């Protein structure tokens, strides 16, 4: 699927998707839910807690 097609499926603009992908802007909670819905996954699957990753790295 092309990025523009995915943006339409997620009901967000292509520029919003592009800015998020290229780390120029952070996604709002609403946009995260739209992206998750378009992917048919729970929003928790695309949101990570940096402190949880830090704890796992230190445990190794």
C-alpha positions as CSV (number, residue, x, y, z in Angstrom):
1,X,0.0,0.0,0.0
2,X,1.3,3.4,-0.9
3,X,1.7,6.0,1.9
4,X,-1.0,8.2,0.4
5,X,-3.4,5.3,0.3
6,X,-2.6,4.5,4.0
7,X,-3.1,8.1,5.0
8,X,-6.6,8.0,3.4
9,X,-7.4,4.7,5.1
10,X,-6.4,6.2,8.5
11,X,-8.3,9.4,7.8
12,X,-5.2,11.6,8.2
13,X,-3.5,13.8,5.7
14,X,-0.5,12.6,3.7
15,X,1.6,15.4,5.2
16,X,0.7,14.4,8.7
17,X,1.8,10.8,8.0
18,X,5.0,12.0,6.3
19,X,5.8,14.3,9.3
20,X,5.3,11.5,11.8
21,X,7.3,9.0,9.7
22,X,10.2,11.4,9.4
23,X,10.1,12.4,13.0
24,X,9.3,16.1,12.3
25,X,6.2,15.9,14.5
26,X,4.8,13.7,17.2
27,X,1.4,12.0,16.5
28,X,-1.5,13.1,18.7
29,X,-3.4,10.5,20.6
30,X,-6.3,10.8,18.1
31,X,-3.9,10.2,15.1
32,X,-2.3,7.2,16.9
33,X,-5.8,5.7,17.3
34,X,-6.6,6.3,13.6
35,X,-3.3,4.7,12.5
36,X,-3.9,1.7,14.8
37,X,-7.5,1.3,13.5
38,X,-6.2,1.4,9.9
39,X,-3.7,-1.3,10.8
40,X,-6.3,-3.3,12.8
41,X,-4.1,-3.4,15.8
42,X,-4.5,-2.1,19.4
43,X,-2.9,1.4,19.9
44,X,-0.7,-0.2,22.6
45,X,1.1,-2.1,19.8
46,X,2.5,1.1,18.3
47,X,3.2,3.0,21.6
48,X,6.1,2.1,23.7
49,X,7.2,3.2,27.1
50,X,10.9,4.3,26.8
51,X,11.5,3.6,30.5
52,X,10.4,-0.1,29.9
53,X,12.9,-0.4,27.1
54,X,15.6,1.1,29.3
55,X,14.8,-1.4,32.1
56,X,15.0,-4.3,29.7
57,X,18.4,-3.0,28.3
58,X,19.8,-2.7,31.8
59,X,18.7,-6.2,32.8
60,X,20.8,-7.8,30.0
